[in-house]
Each structure stands twice: as C-alpha cells, then as structure tokens.
Amino acid sequence: MKNSNYDLVLEIVESYEAEDILDDFNNEFEKGSNISKSKFVEFFNRYIDDMSEVYFIGLNWKYVNSGGDDSVYDEML
C-alpha cells in the first residue's frame, strides 16, 4: 500500500504562509489521509490570483506524486 501523501501536501500548504489556507486545509482533510489529484487541484484552485498559477499547481502535484522529489521543479528553469 502506498504511503499517504498528506505530509507532502501539508508542506505545500505551509509554503503559502497563510493561516486561512492552512485552516481550510485542516478543516477539509483528515490528518494522514491520502489526497487525490482532483481534490488537490480543486483545493489549490481556490487560492490562485490568475491562470498562470495553474502551472505551479501542476508542478506541486508532480512533487507530491514523486514522493517529494525536488527535481520536478527543475523544469521551471
């Protein structure tokens, strides 16, 4: 069985440094639960200012899906 990706998603949420987003995350997702791609995208889409940020949501999902491999962000360069 695959380990929960909860901690990696929480890491991304905390990177926003916004208490309201962290509170929403804690209210919406059970601690330690596995978060699906659709729920991940749906959650983060609520906090974007413009459509260019959709790209970063995708990269963040790749990071989560990879198990925390920072090299997924290399394609930003």
N, CA, C and O atoms as a printed pandas DataFrame, in Angstrom:
     atom_number atom_name residue_name chain_id  residue_number  x_coord  y_coord  z_coord
0              1         N          MET        A               1    0.841   -1.191    0.000
1              2        CA          MET        A               1    0.000    0.000    0.000
2              3         C          MET        A               1    0.885    1.254    0.000
3              4         O          MET        A               1    1.870    1.333    0.734
4              5         N          LYS        A               2    0.526    2.200   -0.813
5              6        CA          LYS        A               2    1.282    3.450   -0.921
6              7         C          LYS        A               2    1.058    4.303    0.327
7              8         O          LYS        A               2   -0.056    4.389    0.843
8              9         N          ASN        A               3    2.126    4.925    0.798
9             10        CA          ASN        A               3    2.014    5.815    1.956
10            11         C          ASN        A               3    1.165    7.020    1.606
11            12         O          ASN        A               3    1.069    7.420    0.446
12            13         N          SER        A               4    0.561    7.580    2.611
13            14        CA          SER        A               4   -0.249    8.780    2.427
14            15         C          SER        A               4    0.626    9.922    1.916
15            16         O          SER        A               4    1.798   10.029    2.276
16            17         N          ASN        A               5    0.052   10.756    1.088
17            18        CA          ASN        A               5    0.772   11.918    0.583
18            19         C          ASN        A               5    0.423   13.168    1.400
19            20         O          ASN        A               5    0.803   14.281    1.037
20            21         N          TYR        A               6   -0.295   12.975    2.493
21            22        CA          TYR        A               6   -0.778   14.073    3.323
22            23         C          TYR        A               6    0.352   15.025    3.737
23            24         O          TYR        A               6    0.213   16.241    3.609
24            25         N          ASP        A               7    1.451   14.483    4.224
25            26        CA          ASP        A               7    2.549   15.331    4.715
26            27         C          ASP        A               7    3.163   16.185    3.616
27            28         O          ASP        A               7    3.563   17.322    3.866
28            29         N          LEU        A               8    3.241   15.651    2.404
29            30        CA          LEU        A               8    3.788   16.438    1.289
30            31         C          LEU        A               8    2.828   17.555    0.884
31            32         O          LEU        A               8    3.253   18.667    0.574
32            33         N          VAL        A               9    1.539   17.250    0.891
33            34        CA          VAL        A               9    0.561   18.288    0.572
34            35         C          VAL        A               9    0.573   19.355    1.664
35            36         O          VAL        A               9    0.503   20.547    1.367
36            37         N          LEU        A              10    0.662   18.935    2.912
37            38        CA          LEU        A              10    0.740   19.889    4.021
38            39         C          LEU        A              10    1.973   20.789    3.870
39            40         O          LEU        A              10    1.906   21.988    4.140
40            41         N          GLU        A              11    3.074   20.215    3.446
41            42        CA          GLU        A              11    4.296   21.001    3.212
42            43         C          GLU        A              11    4.033   22.110    2.191
43            44         O          GLU        A              11    4.485   23.241    2.373
44            45         N          ILE        A              12    3.314   21.794    1.134
45            46        CA          ILE        A              12    2.986   22.789    0.112
46            47         C          ILE        A              12    2.044   23.845    0.684
47            48         O          ILE        A              12    2.233   25.039    0.451
48            49         N          VAL        A              13    1.040   23.413    1.425
49            50        CA          VAL        A              13    0.106   24.355    2.056
50            51         C          VAL        A              13    0.876   25.323    2.952
51            52         O          VAL        A              13    0.645   26.531    2.909
52            53         N          GLU        A              14    1.781   24.798    3.756
53            54        CA          GLU        A              14    2.550   25.648    4.671
54            55         C          GLU        A              14    3.461   26.616    3.929
55            56         O          GLU        A              14    3.795   27.678    4.456
56            57         N          SER        A              15    3.869   26.261    2.710
57            58        CA          SER        A              15    4.735   27.159    1.939
58            59         C          SER        A              15    4.008   28.441    1.528
59            60         O          SER        A              15    4.651   29.440    1.207
60            61         N          TYR        A              16    2.690   28.419    1.535
61            62        CA          TYR        A              16    1.911   29.613    1.215
62            63         C          TYR        A              16    1.983   30.650    2.343
63            64         O          TYR        A              16    1.704   31.830    2.131
64            65         N          GLU        A              17    2.360   30.198    3.538
65            66        CA          GLU        A              17    2.482   31.065    4.703
66            67         C          GLU        A              17    1.227   31.902    4.921
67            68         O          GLU        A              17    1.306   33.107    5.156
68            69         N          ALA        A              18    0.067   31.248    4.841
69            70        CA          ALA        A              18   -1.213   31.918    5.031
70            71         C          ALA        A              18   -2.068   31.070    5.969
71            72         O          ALA        A              18   -2.413   29.931    5.655
72            73         N          GLU        A              19   -2.401   31.637    7.112
73            74        CA          GLU        A              19   -3.170   30.909    8.121
74            75         C          GLU        A              19   -4.531   30.463    7.601
75            76         O          GLU        A              19   -5.000   29.379    7.949
76            77         N          ASP        A              20   -5.174   31.291    6.765
77            78        CA          ASP        A              20   -6.502   30.916    6.268
78            79         C          ASP        A              20   -6.437   29.671    5.383
79            80         O          ASP        A              20   -7.339   28.835    5.428
80            81         N          ILE        A              21   -5.396   29.543    4.592
81            82        CA          ILE        A              21   -5.246   28.364    3.732
82            83         C          ILE        A              21   -4.950   27.140    4.593
83            84         O          ILE        A              21   -5.507   26.068    4.360
84            85         N          LEU        A              22   -4.087   27.292    5.573
85            86        CA          LEU        A              22   -3.771   26.188    6.476
86            87         C          LEU        A              22   -5.021   25.754    7.249
87            88         O          LEU        A              22   -5.271   24.559    7.403
88            89         N          ASP        A              23   -5.795   26.707    7.729
89            90        CA          ASP        A              23   -7.032   26.381    8.443
90            91         C          ASP        A              23   -8.007   25.634    7.545
91            92         O          ASP        A              23   -8.615   24.648    7.962
92            93         N          ASP        A              24   -8.154   26.105    6.316
93            94        CA          ASP        A              24   -9.047   25.432    5.364
94            95         C          ASP        A              24   -8.582   24.004    5.098
95            96         O          ASP        A              24   -9.391   23.079    5.031
96            97         N          PHE        A              25   -7.289   23.838    4.949
97            98        CA          PHE        A              25   -6.728   22.502    4.708
98            99         C          PHE        A              25   -7.028   21.580    5.884
99           100         O          PHE        A              25   -7.487   20.452    5.701
100          101         N          ASN        A              26   -6.766   22.069    7.086
101          102        CA          ASN        A              26   -7.005   21.251    8.280
102          103         C          ASN        A              26   -8.474   20.906    8.457
103          104         O          ASN        A              26   -8.802   19.829    8.954
104          105         N          ASN        A              27   -9.357   21.805    8.059
105          106        CA          ASN        A              27  -10.792   21.544    8.164
106          107         C          ASN        A              27  -11.301   20.596    7.091
107          108         O          ASN        A              27  -12.278   19.878    7.304
108          109         N          GLU        A              28  -10.648   20.591    5.952
109          110        CA          GLU        A              28  -11.133   19.806    4.811
110          111         C          GLU        A              28  -10.567   18.395    4.754
111          112         O          GLU        A              28  -11.263   17.472    4.331
112          113         N          PHE        A              29   -9.316   18.207    5.170
113          114        CA          PHE        A              29   -8.663   16.914    5.015
114          115         C          PHE        A              29   -8.331   16.303    6.372
115          116         O          PHE        A              29   -7.824   16.975    7.270
116          117         N          GLU        A              30   -8.629   15.029    6.496
117          118        CA          GLU        A              30   -8.311   14.301    7.715
118          119         C          GLU        A              30   -6.806   14.080    7.790
119          120         O          GLU        A              30   -6.175   13.709    6.801
120          121         N          LYS        A              31   -6.237   14.309    8.971
121          122        CA          LYS        A              31   -4.801   14.149    9.154
122          123         C          LYS        A              31   -4.376   12.737    8.753
123          124         O          LYS        A              31   -4.957   11.749    9.202
124          125         N          GLY        A              32   -3.349   12.661    7.898
125          126        CA          GLY        A              32   -2.815   11.383    7.449
126          127         C          GLY        A              32   -3.546   10.762    6.277
127          128         O          GLY        A              32   -3.161    9.692    5.804
128          129         N          SER        A              33   -4.598   11.416    5.798
129          130        CA          SER        A              33   -5.362   10.848    4.680
130          131         C          SER        A              33   -4.621   11.008    3.359
131          132         O          SER        A              33   -3.792   11.905    3.200
132          133         N          ASN        A              34   -4.930   10.135    2.425
133          134        CA          ASN        A              34   -4.356   10.244    1.093
134          135         C          ASN        A              34   -5.216   11.212    0.289
135          136         O          ASN        A              34   -6.439   11.075    0.261
136          137         N          ILE        A              35   -4.597   12.176   -0.358
137          138        CA          ILE        A              35   -5.319   13.221   -1.084
138          139         C          ILE        A              35   -5.192   12.954   -2.577
139          140         O          ILE        A              35   -4.088   12.811   -3.103
140          141         N          SER        A              36   -6.318   12.891   -3.243
141          142        CA          SER        A              36   -6.326   12.613   -4.683
142          143         C          SER        A              36   -5.910   13.852   -5.465
143          144         O          SER        A              36   -5.953   14.975   -4.963
144          145         N          LYS        A              37   -5.506   13.614   -6.711
145          146        CA          LYS        A              37   -5.118   14.731   -7.582
146          147         C          LYS        A              37   -6.283   15.689   -7.768
147          148         O          LYS        A              37   -6.097   16.905   -7.722
148          149         N          SER        A              38   -7.470   15.162   -7.975
149          150        CA          SER        A              38   -8.619   16.050   -8.213
150          151         C          SER        A              38   -8.920   16.914   -6.993
151          152         O          SER        A              38   -9.233   18.095   -7.142
152          153         N          LYS        A              39   -8.831   16.346   -5.789
153          154        CA          LYS        A              39   -9.064   17.128   -4.566
154          155         C          LYS        A              39   -7.945   18.145   -4.357
155          156         O          LYS        A              39   -8.194   19.262   -3.903
156          157         N          PHE        A              40   -6.718   17.760   -4.687
157          158        CA          PHE        A              40   -5.562   18.649   -4.584
158          159         C          PHE        A              40   -5.756   19.866   -5.484
159          160         O          PHE        A              40   -5.626   21.006   -5.037
160          161         N          VAL        A              41   -6.063   19.618   -6.744
161          162        CA          VAL        A              41   -6.242   20.703   -7.711
162          163         C          VAL        A              41   -7.431   21.580   -7.315
163          164         O          VAL        A              41   -7.343   22.808   -7.354
164          165         N          GLU        A              42   -8.528   20.952   -6.939
165          166        CA          GLU        A              42   -9.715   21.698   -6.524
166          167         C          GLU        A              42   -9.398   22.617   -5.343
167          168         O          GLU        A              42   -9.804   23.778   -5.325
168          169         N          PHE        A              43   -8.672   22.089   -4.361
169          170        CA          PHE        A              43   -8.322   22.884   -3.177
170          171         C          PHE        A              43   -7.457   24.084   -3.555
171          172         O          PHE        A              43   -7.777   25.212   -3.180
172          173         N          PHE        A              44   -6.378   23.865   -4.284
173          174        CA          PHE        A              44   -5.453   24.953   -4.581
174          175         C          PHE        A              44   -5.989   25.942   -5.607
175          176         O          PHE        A              44   -5.562   27.096   -5.624
176          177         N          ASN        A              45   -6.901   25.521   -6.449
177          178        CA          ASN        A              45   -7.510   26.447   -7.405
178          179         C          ASN        A              45   -8.265   27.574   -6.706
179          180         O          ASN        A              45   -8.461   28.642   -7.286
180          181         N          ARG        A              46   -8.680   27.347   -5.490
181          182        CA          ARG        A              46   -9.400   28.383   -4.727
182          183         C          ARG        A              46   -8.505   29.561   -4.356
183          184         O          ARG        A              46   -9.002   30.638   -4.027
184          185         N          TYR        A              47   -7.208   29.366   -4.407
185          186        CA          TYR        A              47   -6.285   30.373   -3.882
186          187         C          TYR        A              47   -5.389   30.998   -4.951
187          188         O          TYR        A              47   -4.375   31.613   -4.621
188          189         N          ILE        A              48   -5.745   30.852   -6.199
189          190        CA          ILE        A              48   -4.920   31.447   -7.259
190          191         C          ILE        A              48   -5.494   32.790   -7.677
191          192         O          ILE        A              48   -6.704   33.013   -7.649
192          193         N          ASP        A              49   -4.593   33.671   -8.062
193          194        CA          ASP        A              49   -4.983   35.007   -8.499
194          195         C          ASP        A              49   -5.199   35.075  -10.001
195          196         O          ASP        A              49   -6.029   35.844  -10.484
196          197         N          ASP        A              50   -4.449   34.268  -10.733
197          198        CA          ASP        A              50   -4.615   34.249  -12.186
198          199         C          ASP        A              50   -4.268   32.865  -12.723
199          200         O          ASP        A              50   -3.693   32.042  -12.009
200          201         N          MET        A              51   -4.608   32.618  -13.945
201          202        CA          MET        A              51   -4.469   31.286  -14.531
202          203         C          MET        A              51   -3.018   30.833  -14.694
203          204         O          MET        A              51   -2.769   29.640  -14.866
204          205         N          SER        A              52   -2.071   31.744  -14.645
205          206        CA          SER        A              52   -0.669   31.332  -14.776
206          207         C          SER        A              52   -0.242   30.459  -13.595
207          208         O          SER        A              52    0.717   29.696  -13.709
208          209         N          GLU        A              53   -0.937   30.563  -12.475
209          210        CA          GLU        A              53   -0.581   29.778  -11.299
210          211         C          GLU        A              53   -1.010   28.316  -11.416
211          212         O          GLU        A              53   -0.574   27.479  -10.626
212          213         N          VAL        A              54   -1.847   28.008  -12.379
213          214        CA          VAL        A              54   -2.266   26.622  -12.608
214          215         C          VAL        A              54   -1.044   25.760  -12.916
215          216         O          VAL        A              54   -0.986   24.599  -12.510
216          217         N          TYR        A              55   -0.079   26.313  -13.622
217          218        CA          TYR        A              55    1.160   25.609  -13.942
218          219         C          TYR        A              55    1.854   25.142  -12.654
219          220         O          TYR        A              55    2.326   24.009  -12.575
220          221         N          PHE        A              56    1.910   26.019  -11.657
221          222        CA          PHE        A              56    2.596   25.683  -10.413
222          223         C          PHE        A              56    1.821   24.659   -9.590
223          224         O          PHE        A              56    2.419   23.854   -8.876
224          225         N          ILE        A              57    0.506   24.686   -9.685
225          226        CA          ILE        A              57   -0.292   23.644   -9.032
226          227         C          ILE        A              57    0.076   22.295   -9.633
227          228         O          ILE        A              57    0.209   21.305   -8.913
228          229         N          GLY        A              58    0.241   22.254  -10.948
229          230        CA          GLY        A              58    0.648   21.020  -11.619
230          231         C          GLY        A              58    2.025   20.553  -11.178
231          232         O          GLY        A              58    2.232   19.364  -10.936
232          233         N          LEU        A              59    2.960   21.478  -11.074
233          234        CA          LEU        A              59    4.303   21.108  -10.600
234          235         C          LEU        A              59    4.257   20.620   -9.159
235          236         O          LEU        A              59    4.944   19.664   -8.800
236          237         N          ASN        A              60    3.457   21.272   -8.344
237          238        CA          ASN        A              60    3.344   20.845   -6.953
238          239         C          ASN        A              60    2.747   19.445   -6.862
239          240         O          ASN        A              60    3.145   18.655   -6.006
240          241         N          TRP        A              61    1.787   19.131   -7.744
241          242        CA          TRP        A              61    1.239   17.777   -7.738
242          243         C          TRP        A              61    2.313   16.760   -8.157
243          244         O          TRP        A              61    2.393   15.670   -7.591
244          245         N          LYS        A              62    3.129   17.119   -9.141
245          246        CA          LYS        A              62    4.219   16.223   -9.543
246          247         C          LYS        A              62    5.151   15.967   -8.366
247          248         O          LYS        A              62    5.617   14.845   -8.167
248          249         N          TYR        A              63    5.417   17.004   -7.593
249          250        CA          TYR        A              63    6.255   16.872   -6.399
250          251         C          TYR        A              63    5.634   15.875   -5.415
251          252         O          TYR        A              63    6.318   14.985   -4.910
252          253         N          VAL        A              64    4.348   16.029   -5.152
253          254        CA          VAL        A              64    3.646   15.130   -4.234
254          255         C          VAL        A              64    3.656   13.711   -4.783
255          256         O          VAL        A              64    3.969   12.764   -4.063
256          257         N          ASN        A              65    3.316   13.566   -6.049
257          258        CA          ASN        A              65    3.226   12.255   -6.692
258          259         C          ASN        A              65    4.585   11.554   -6.741
259          260         O          ASN        A              65    4.651   10.324   -6.740
260          261         N          SER        A              66    5.662   12.331   -6.784
261          262        CA          SER        A              66    7.012   11.749   -6.846
262          263         C          SER        A              66    7.508   11.320   -5.469
263          264         O          SER        A              66    8.567   10.702   -5.351
264          265         N          GLY        A              67    6.756   11.643   -4.445
265          266        CA          GLY        A              67    7.196   11.314   -3.094
266          267         C          GLY        A              67    8.106   12.358   -2.489
267          268         O          GLY        A              67    8.783   12.090   -1.496
268          269         N          GLY        A              68    8.136   13.551   -3.074
269          270        CA          GLY        A              68    8.933   14.647   -2.529
270          271         C          GLY        A              68   10.234   14.899   -3.257
271          272         O          GLY        A              68   11.179   15.429   -2.672
272          273         N          ASP        A              69   10.298   14.529   -4.524
273          274        CA          ASP        A              69   11.500   14.733   -5.333
274          275         C          ASP        A              69   11.537   16.174   -5.844
275          276         O          ASP        A              69   10.760   16.552   -6.721
276          277         N          ASP        A              70   12.449   16.970   -5.285
277          278        CA          ASP        A              70   12.561   18.381   -5.664
278          279         C          ASP        A              70   12.940   18.602   -7.129
279          280         O          ASP        A              70   12.748   19.697   -7.658
280          281         N          SER        A              71   13.471   17.582   -7.782
281          282        CA          SER        A              71   13.914   17.750   -9.167
282          283         C          SER        A              71   12.741   18.044  -10.114
283          284         O          SER        A              71   12.966   18.494  -11.238
284          285         N          VAL        A              72   11.512   17.802   -9.689
285          286        CA          VAL        A              72   10.377   18.129  -10.562
286          287         C          VAL        A              72   10.302   19.623  -10.841
287          288         O          VAL        A              72    9.742   20.051  -11.850
288          289         N          TYR        A              73   10.873   20.412   -9.936
289          290        CA          TYR        A              73   10.857   21.863  -10.128
290          291         C          TYR        A              73   11.940   22.334  -11.091
291          292         O          TYR        A              73   11.952   23.502  -11.477
292          293         N          ASP        A              74   12.846   21.448  -11.484
293          294        CA          ASP        A              74   13.897   21.815  -12.429
294          295         C          ASP        A              74   13.334   22.213  -13.783
295          296         O          ASP        A              74   13.966   22.976  -14.515
296          297         N          GLU        A              75   12.147   21.705  -14.129
297          298        CA          GLU        A              75   11.579   22.054  -15.426
298          299         C          GLU        A              75   11.094   23.500  -15.472
299          300         O          GLU        A              75   10.698   23.988  -16.530
300          301         N          MET        A              76   11.122   24.185  -14.329
301          302        CA          MET        A              76   10.756   25.610  -14.296
302          303         C          MET        A              76   11.839   26.460  -14.940
303          304         O          MET        A              76   11.573   27.573  -15.394
304          305         N          LEU        A              77   13.038   25.946  -14.980
305          306        CA          LEU        A              77   14.190   26.737  -15.452
306          307         C          LEU        A              77   14.211   26.894  -16.939
307          308         O          LEU        A              77   15.115   27.531  -17.480
